Amino acid sequence: MDLNKILKIIGFGFIIWLIPTLATLSVTYLEAMNYFDVITSVSIAVTVIALTYLYFRDIHENYIKEGIISGVIWLIISIILDVVLIFLGVNKVSLMEYVIYIAPIYIIIPAITIGLGLYKNQMTENG
């Protein structure tokens, strides 16, 4: 894996964490907690779909492998950065609440990247 690809994966992973985090922090700030789950899920999905599309534009082989690698790395980046915010006191949930209620939402990240990898692989095989 070349350095540009590694930097792209890390940069996209940071953006995938940042956009939903800003969206959910704004929900918290506006005291609209009834919409927290919806805004979190939708912002993650839209961000991941857009950046997965951009990432796969430069990929021309090993689509499934690339989908797995990018999805797992982006998932790990998001969880690590969230945990950092919890320990810094920016995010007001406990670590246990995070593990139970928030972290499982991130499964959408590799689901999207692997799904697109499978799709691109199938399209390549079918001509």
Protein Blocks (a to p, Z undefined) as FASTA:
>chain_A
ZZklmmmmmmmmmmmmmmmmmmmmmmmmnopaklmmmmmmmmmmmmmmmmmmmmmmmpcg
hklmmmmmmmmmmmmmmmmmmmmmmmnomamcdfklmmmmmmmmmmmmmmmmmmmmmmmm
mmmmnZZ
